[in-house]
Amino acid sequence: MSCEISVEFERDGYGYCAYCPELDGYHSQGDSIQEMIENIREAIDLYIETMSDTAMQ
């Protein structure tokens, strides 16, 4: 199964922040764009893992 998840990001006074509008409450940040991307990917992976665990129960 595959799906698309939007990621919106912006630069702020501390680096970069990102969030996924479809995943309520999933935000991340990083000092660089690369770090922000890695962090939001990790957050999305954890969300998917959590949902998979919930579906298995």
C-alpha positions in Angstrom: 0.0 0.0 0.0 1.2 3.5 -0.7 0.0 7.0 -0.1 1.1 10.6 -0.4 1.7 12.8 2.6 2.2 16.5 2.1 5.0 18.2 3.9 5.0 22.0 4.3 8.1 23.7 5.6 9.4 27.2 6.3 12.5 28.9 7.5 12.2 30.6 10.9 14.7 32.3 13.2 16.1 29.0 14.4 16.4 27.0 11.2 13.7 25.1 9.4 10.4 23.7 10.5 8.1 21.2 8.8 4.7 19.7 9.3 2.3 17.3 7.7 -1.2 18.8 7.3 -2.7 15.2 7.0 -1.0 14.1 10.2 -2.4 16.2 13.0 0.3 17.2 15.4 3.3 15.9 13.4 5.9 18.6 13.3 9.6 18.6 13.1 12.6 21.0 12.7 16.2 21.1 11.9 19.1 23.5 11.7 19.5 22.8 8.0 17.1 21.7 5.2 18.7 18.3 5.2 18.3 17.8 9.0 14.7 19.0 8.8 14.0 16.5 6.0 15.6 13.6 7.9 13.6 14.5 11.1 10.2 14.8 9.4 10.8 11.5 7.5 11.5 9.9 10.9 8.3 11.4 12.3 6.3 10.0 9.3 7.9 6.6 9.6 7.0 6.5 13.3 3.4 7.5 12.5 3.1 4.7 9.9 4.7 2.2 12.3 2.2 3.2 15.0 -0.7 2.9 12.7 0.5 -0.5 11.5 0.8 -1.7 15.1 -2.7 -0.4 15.9 -4.2 -2.2 12.8 -2.6 -5.5 13.8 -4.4 -5.5 17.2 
